[in-house]
Amino acid sequence: MPQLRLALNQIDSHVGNIDANADSIVHWTRHSAEQGAHLVAFPEMVLTGYPVEDLALRGSFVEASREALRELAERLAAEGLGELPVVVGYLDRTEQAVPRLGKPAGSPENAAAVLHGGRVVLRFAKHHLPNYGVFDEFRYFVPGNTQPVVRVRGIDVALAICEDLWQDGGRVPATRSAGAGLLISVNASPYERNKDDVRLELVRKRAQEAGCTLAYVAMMGGQDELVFDGDSIVVDASGEVVARAPQFSEGCVLVDLDLPAASPDAPEGIVDDGLRIDRVVLSEEPVEPYEPVVPGGYAERLDDDEEIYDALVVGLRAYVRKNGFQSVLIGLSGGIDSALVAAIACDAVGAQNVYGISMPSKYSSDHSRGDAAGLAERTGLNFRTVPIEPMFDAYMGSLGLTGLAEENLQSRLRGTMLMAVSNQEGHIVLAPGNKSELAVGYSTLYGDSVGAYGPIKDVYKSDVFRLARYRNRAAFERGEIPPIPENSIVKPPSAELRPGQVDTDSLPDYPVLDAILALYVDRDQGVDAIVAAGFDRELVARTLRMVDTAEYKRRQYPPGTKISAKGFGKDRRLPITNGWRERA
């Protein structure tokens, strides 16, 4: 059987920074060539970054993408890489109207192309367009209607884009009908917990359906709230794993494959789902037989806690760096949330670029002040203490606030101080709120909700504790000082806005609360279904009321790394003005 050395480059991409993305493609193509690759593939929309959202509707951006693709093909040839076929994702537009969708000519396409010999030799658009969760591709794109097949070294290689695998029909059965020996899918599939297992089973299933080896090349990095974990996969026609790349690591997966030779009577015309085979022949002659390199191998899998923690680090790092910031600022209370956020920040941007401020009030306990200082000492971040009591007394003298207004004033004073230091010194503020608090509105607008990014916005409180223990355990195993003081983990959570306050004064125990929230927020279960799962009806009704009435707060919270199937943001879109309530 003919041999083929395939290079899958799971790299980071910066939305809108087309020049930098093109430089990265050239760099990794050169690396692939130096490793003897015969065919190179990059992720979905790697040239423009993903997702581009409403940039897709801006004609100047679409044309910039198309022009950059042509220039990239010429540049690869000029740098001696023109004979190496390269599959690249980019933003294109249709040349024809699509009447059944009401789309005019020039409508955007989520597309990919094959570059060879200084030219764009094959273009195709995504066939299946996702329209769920964070995806709005029906808003932007028109679907492709071809089944692209490129012949490389005597092997027919079919091509697909991400959702083309996730939905039944379309390009997977069309690949079998076209008689291809390899199917390459280019992807920008966002991370969520446990998705790696789902993804592997999907790739195995689709390889069996296509009747050929399947190579799944994925994006790595972060874009606003989304994180991409890499995890590129190659499986053979029976679904057995040939190679699997690491998660959260940029790099090249190189694998040698034995693939069936292209048939001289390869099918043409219309195949499954009305797709028309678009076939391009680049090279008929197989490569000279060679000794295969060690296959890409099976990268060690991360356990659940390490996987989530790494996702949070990658998400924050991408947000800071891609937006041109150098440093971050955190209000350190001595509690578990700010401690975990600080640990993530130190791992993401370096402790030297993390600034923490302790802002004690007269209600702040000695142990909380000490825990904040201890965290700074353990991590090496920059630390200062600025009491808010003088400011608080001045406000109280003028306003005479009581009760909840008095409590929230303390939080808002801290938020004002953080934003003032941010303006003065140029750090971006990180909001420490977790998913449990955001769900039930247990946060103060313009107080602990201020910031440019919320690293643990999609992490339930129970998971906050677990991740803190994981991070300390990982440090201990490496012979390092655990970053989070033990007292921050074991003491009862408290906002410390009044004497003796603890979170359970206002909320159920977090394990119970989080279990209810997971059913209501993540799975859209109603009262009866949640009660049937074993929870007290009155508690469920009270919790759901808190969630429903806090929508206006969540809308004003900063973006944060998404790790679940349904984070607050694009995944879960509810009206603020909403008279519907679950009946208890």
VENZIKA-V275038 format. One record per pair of residues at least 4 apart in sequence whose C-alpha atoms are under 8 Angstrom apart, sorted by the first residue. I is the first residue (numbers start at 1). J is the second residue. Records with the same first field share a line. If there is no record, write none. Layout:
I = J, J
This chain:
1 = 258, 259, 260, 261
2 = 153, 154, 155, 258, 259, 260, 261, 286, 287, 289
3 = 256, 257, 258, 259, 286, 287, 289
4 = 37, 38, 39, 153, 256, 257, 258, 259, 287
5 = 36, 37, 38, 39, 254, 255, 256, 257
6 = 37, 38, 39, 40, 41, 254, 255, 256, 257
7 = 32, 37, 38, 39, 40, 41, 252, 253, 254, 255
8 = 40, 41, 42, 217, 232, 252, 253, 254
9 = 28, 40, 41, 42, 43, 217, 218, 250, 251, 252, 253
10 = 42, 43, 217, 218, 219, 220, 230, 232, 250, 251, 252, 253
11 = 42, 43, 218, 219, 220, 221, 230, 250, 251
12 = 46, 219, 220, 221, 222, 250
13 = 21, 46, 47, 48, 49, 50, 219, 220, 221
14 = 18, 20, 21, 48, 49, 50, 223, 322
15 = 48, 49, 50, 51, 52, 223
16 = 48, 49, 52
17 = 21, 48, 49
18 = 22, 47, 48, 49, 65, 68
19 = 23, 68
20 = 24
21 = 25, 46, 47, 48, 49
22 = 26, 47, 68, 72
23 = 27
24 = 28
25 = 29, 42, 47
26 = 30, 72, 76
27 = 31
28 = 32, 252
29 = 33, 40, 81, 86
30 = 34, 81
31 = 35
32 = 36, 37, 40, 252, 254
33 = 37, 38, 81, 84
35 = 254
37 = 84, 254
38 = 84, 85
39 = 84, 85, 86, 152
40 = 84, 85, 86, 87
41 = 86, 87, 88, 186, 217
42 = 46, 86, 87, 88, 89, 186, 217, 218
43 = 88, 89, 186, 187, 188, 217, 218, 219
44 = 50, 88, 89, 90, 111, 112, 161, 162, 186, 187, 188, 218, 219
45 = 49, 50, 88, 89, 90, 91, 110, 111, 112, 188
46 = 50, 88, 89, 90, 219
47 = 65, 69, 88, 89, 90, 91
48 = 52, 65, 90, 91
50 = 188, 223
51 = 223
52 = 56
53 = 140
54 = 58, 140
55 = 61, 62
56 = 61, 62, 91, 108, 140
57 = 62, 108, 140
58 = 62
59 = 63
60 = 64
61 = 65
62 = 66, 91, 92, 93, 108
63 = 67, 92
64 = 68
65 = 69, 90, 91, 92
66 = 70, 90, 91, 92
67 = 71
68 = 72
69 = 73, 90, 120
70 = 74, 119, 120
71 = 75
72 = 76
73 = 77, 82, 115, 116, 117, 118, 119, 120
74 = 78, 82, 117, 118, 119
75 = 79, 118
76 = 80, 81, 82, 118
77 = 81, 82, 83, 116, 117, 118
78 = 82, 118
82 = 115, 116, 117, 118
83 = 116, 117
84 = 116, 117
85 = 114, 115, 116, 152
86 = 114, 115, 116
87 = 112, 113, 114, 115
88 = 112, 113, 114, 115
89 = 110, 111, 112, 113, 186
90 = 110, 111, 112, 113
91 = 108, 109, 110, 111, 112
92 = 108, 109, 110, 111, 125
93 = 105, 106, 107, 108, 109
94 = 105, 106, 107, 108, 109, 142
95 = 105, 106
96 = 104, 105, 106
97 = 102, 103, 104, 105, 106, 107
98 = 102, 103, 104, 105, 142
99 = 103, 104
101 = 142
103 = 107, 142
107 = 140, 141, 142
108 = 140, 141, 142
109 = 125, 126, 140, 141, 142, 143, 144
110 = 125, 126, 141, 142
111 = 123, 124, 125, 126, 161
112 = 123, 124, 125, 126, 161
113 = 120, 121, 122, 123, 124
114 = 120, 121, 122, 123
115 = 119, 120, 121, 122
116 = 120, 121
121 = 280
122 = 148, 280
123 = 148
124 = 144, 146, 148
125 = 143, 144, 145, 146, 161
126 = 143, 144, 160, 161, 162, 163, 164
127 = 143, 144, 145, 146, 161, 163, 164, 170, 171
128 = 143, 163, 164, 167, 170
129 = 137, 138, 141, 143, 163, 164
130 = 135, 136, 137, 138, 163
131 = 135, 136, 137, 138
132 = 136, 571
133 = 565, 566, 570, 571, 572
134 = 570, 571
136 = 140
137 = 141
138 = 142
145 = 274, 275, 276
146 = 275, 276, 277, 278
147 = 158, 159, 160, 171, 174, 175, 275, 276, 277, 278
148 = 158, 159, 160, 277, 278, 279
149 = 156, 157, 158, 159, 178, 180, 277, 278, 279, 280
150 = 156, 157, 158, 279, 280, 281, 282
151 = 155, 156, 157, 262, 279, 280, 281, 282, 283, 284
152 = 156, 157, 281, 282, 283, 284
153 = 282, 283, 284, 285, 286, 287
154 = 261, 262, 283, 284, 285, 286
155 = 180, 181, 182, 259, 260, 261, 262, 284, 286
156 = 179, 180, 181, 182, 261, 262
157 = 180, 181, 182, 183, 184
158 = 175, 180, 181, 182, 183, 184
159 = 183, 184, 185, 186
160 = 164, 165, 171, 183, 184, 185, 186
161 = 165, 185, 186, 187
162 = 166, 185, 186, 187, 188, 189
163 = 167
164 = 168, 170, 171, 172
165 = 171, 172, 185, 202, 203, 206
166 = 202
168 = 172
169 = 173, 174, 272, 273
170 = 174, 272, 273, 275
171 = 175, 272, 275
172 = 176, 206, 209, 210
173 = 177, 209, 210, 272
174 = 178, 210, 271, 272, 273, 275
175 = 179, 180, 183, 210
176 = 180, 209, 210, 211, 212
177 = 267, 271, 272
178 = 266, 267, 268, 271, 277
179 = 262, 263, 266, 267
180 = 212, 262
181 = 212, 213, 259, 260, 261, 262
182 = 212, 213, 214, 215, 259
183 = 210, 212, 213, 214, 215
184 = 214, 215, 216, 217
185 = 214, 215, 216, 217
186 = 216, 217, 218
187 = 216, 217, 218, 219
188 = 218, 219, 228
189 = 218, 219, 228
190 = 226, 227, 228, 229
191 = 195, 226, 227, 228, 229, 311, 562, 563
192 = 562, 563, 564, 565
193 = 304, 307, 308, 563, 564, 565
194 = 198, 304
195 = 199
196 = 200, 231
197 = 201
198 = 202
199 = 203
200 = 204, 233
201 = 205
202 = 206
203 = 207, 214, 216, 233, 235, 239
204 = 208, 235, 238, 239, 240, 241
205 = 209, 239
206 = 210, 214
207 = 211, 212, 213, 214, 235, 236, 237, 238, 239
208 = 212, 237, 238, 239
210 = 237
211 = 237, 238
212 = 236, 237, 238
213 = 234, 235, 236, 237, 259
214 = 234, 235, 236, 237
215 = 232, 233, 234, 235
216 = 232, 233, 234
217 = 230, 231, 232, 233
218 = 228, 229, 230, 231, 232
219 = 228, 229, 230
220 = 227, 228, 229, 230, 248, 249, 250
221 = 227, 228, 229, 230, 248, 250, 314, 315, 318
222 = 226, 227, 228, 314, 315, 316, 317, 318, 319
223 = 227, 315, 318, 319
224 = 315, 318, 319, 559, 560, 561
225 = 315, 559, 560, 561, 562
226 = 315, 561, 562
227 = 311, 314, 315, 561, 562, 563
228 = 248
229 = 247, 248, 249, 311
230 = 245, 246, 247, 248, 249, 250
231 = 244, 245, 246, 247, 248
232 = 244, 245, 246, 253
233 = 241, 242, 243, 244, 245
234 = 241, 242, 243, 244
235 = 239, 240, 241, 242, 243
236 = 240, 241, 242
241 = 298
242 = 295, 296, 297, 298
243 = 253, 255, 295, 296, 297, 298, 299
244 = 253, 296, 297, 298, 299
245 = 253, 296, 297, 298, 299
246 = 299, 300, 301
247 = 301, 302
248 = 310, 311, 314
253 = 296
254 = 295, 296
255 = 293, 294, 295, 296
256 = 292, 293, 294, 295
262 = 266
268 = 276, 277, 278, 279
269 = 276, 277
270 = 274, 275, 276, 277
271 = 275, 276, 277
302 = 306, 307
303 = 307
304 = 308
305 = 309, 466, 467, 470
306 = 310, 470
307 = 311
308 = 312, 563
309 = 313, 344, 467
310 = 314
311 = 315, 561, 563
312 = 316, 344, 455, 456, 561, 563
313 = 317, 344, 345, 347, 348
314 = 318, 348
315 = 319, 455, 561
316 = 320, 345, 348, 453, 455, 561
317 = 321, 345, 348, 349
318 = 322
319 = 323
320 = 324, 325, 326, 327
321 = 325, 326
325 = 427, 428
326 = 349, 353, 427
327 = 349, 353, 354, 355, 426, 427, 428
328 = 345, 353, 354, 355, 427, 428, 429, 430
329 = 354, 355, 356, 357, 418, 422, 427, 428, 429, 430
330 = 338, 341, 342, 354, 355, 356, 357, 418, 429, 430, 431, 432
331 = 338, 356, 357, 358, 359, 414, 418
332 = 338, 339, 356, 357, 358, 359, 372
333 = 338, 358, 359, 360, 368, 369, 371, 372
334 = 338, 339, 367, 368, 369, 370, 371, 372, 373, 375, 488
335 = 339, 368, 371, 372, 488, 489, 493, 494
336 = 340, 464, 465, 468, 488, 489, 493
337 = 341, 432, 433, 434, 464
338 = 342, 432
339 = 343, 372, 375, 484, 488
340 = 344, 464, 467, 468, 484
341 = 345, 430, 432, 455, 456
342 = 346, 354
343 = 347, 379, 483, 484
344 = 348, 455
345 = 349, 350, 351, 354
346 = 350, 351, 352, 353, 354, 379, 381
347 = 351
349 = 353, 354
350 = 354
351 = 379, 380, 381, 382
352 = 380, 381, 382
353 = 381, 382
354 = 381, 382
355 = 381, 382, 383, 427
356 = 376, 381, 382, 383, 384
357 = 383, 384, 385, 386
358 = 369, 372, 373, 383, 384, 385, 386, 387
359 = 385, 386, 387, 388, 414
360 = 364, 369, 385, 386, 387, 388, 389
361 = 387, 388, 389, 410
362 = 389
363 = 496, 497, 498, 499
364 = 368, 369, 496, 497
365 = 369, 496
366 = 370
367 = 371
368 = 372, 488
369 = 373
370 = 374
371 = 375, 485, 487, 488
372 = 376
373 = 377, 383
374 = 378, 485
375 = 379, 483, 484, 485
376 = 380, 381, 382, 383
377 = 381
378 = 481, 482, 483, 484
379 = 483
388 = 392, 410, 413, 414
389 = 393
390 = 394
391 = 395, 413
392 = 396, 409, 410, 413
393 = 397
394 = 398
395 = 399, 400
396 = 400, 401, 406
401 = 405, 406
402 = 406, 407
403 = 407
404 = 408
405 = 409
406 = 410
407 = 411, 497, 498
408 = 412, 444, 447, 497
409 = 413
410 = 414, 447, 497
411 = 415, 444, 446, 447, 448
412 = 416, 444, 445, 446, 447, 448
413 = 417, 447
414 = 418, 447, 448
415 = 419, 446, 447, 448, 449, 450
416 = 420, 446, 447
417 = 421
418 = 422, 429
419 = 423, 429, 450, 451
420 = 424
421 = 425, 426, 427
422 = 426, 427, 428, 429
423 = 427
428 = 451, 452
429 = 450, 451, 452, 453
430 = 450, 451, 452, 453, 454, 455
431 = 448, 449, 450, 451, 452, 453, 454, 455, 558
432 = 448, 449, 454, 455, 456, 457
433 = 437, 438, 443, 448, 449, 454, 456, 457
434 = 438, 456, 457, 458, 459, 460, 461, 464
435 = 439, 456, 457, 458, 459, 460, 461
436 = 440, 459, 460, 461, 510, 513, 514, 517
437 = 441, 442, 443, 461
438 = 442, 443, 457, 550, 553, 554
439 = 517, 521, 546, 547, 550, 554
440 = 543, 544, 546, 547, 548, 550
441 = 546, 547, 549, 550, 551, 553, 554
443 = 447, 448, 449
444 = 448, 449
445 = 449, 450, 553, 556
446 = 450
449 = 557, 558
450 = 557, 558
451 = 558
452 = 558, 559
453 = 558, 559, 560
454 = 557, 558, 559, 560, 561
455 = 560, 561
456 = 464, 560, 561
457 = 559, 560, 561, 562, 568
458 = 560, 561, 562, 563, 564, 567, 568
459 = 463, 464, 563
460 = 464, 514
461 = 465, 510, 514
462 = 466, 510, 511, 514
463 = 467
464 = 468
465 = 469, 489
466 = 470
467 = 471
468 = 472, 484, 489
469 = 473, 489
470 = 474
471 = 475, 482, 483
472 = 476, 481, 482, 483, 484
473 = 477, 482
474 = 478, 482
475 = 479, 480, 481, 482, 483
476 = 480, 481, 482
484 = 488, 489
485 = 489
486 = 490
487 = 491
492 = 502, 503
493 = 502, 503
494 = 501, 502, 503
495 = 501, 502, 503
496 = 500, 501, 502
497 = 501
501 = 505
503 = 507
504 = 508, 509
507 = 513
508 = 512, 513
509 = 513
510 = 514
511 = 515
512 = 516
513 = 517, 543
514 = 518
515 = 519
516 = 520, 530, 535, 540, 543
517 = 521, 522
518 = 522, 523
519 = 523, 524, 525, 530
520 = 524, 525, 526, 530, 544
521 = 525, 566
522 = 565, 566, 567
525 = 529, 530
526 = 530, 582
527 = 531, 537, 540, 541, 582, 583, 584
528 = 532, 584
529 = 533
530 = 534, 535, 540
531 = 535, 536, 537, 540
535 = 539, 540
536 = 540
537 = 541, 584
538 = 542, 584
539 = 543
540 = 544
541 = 545, 582, 583, 584
542 = 546
543 = 547
544 = 548, 582
545 = 549, 581
546 = 550
547 = 551
548 = 581
550 = 554
551 = 555, 574, 575, 576
552 = 556, 576
553 = 557
554 = 568
555 = 569
559 = 569
562 = 567
563 = 567
565 = 571
566 = 571, 572
567 = 571, 572
568 = 572, 573
569 = 573
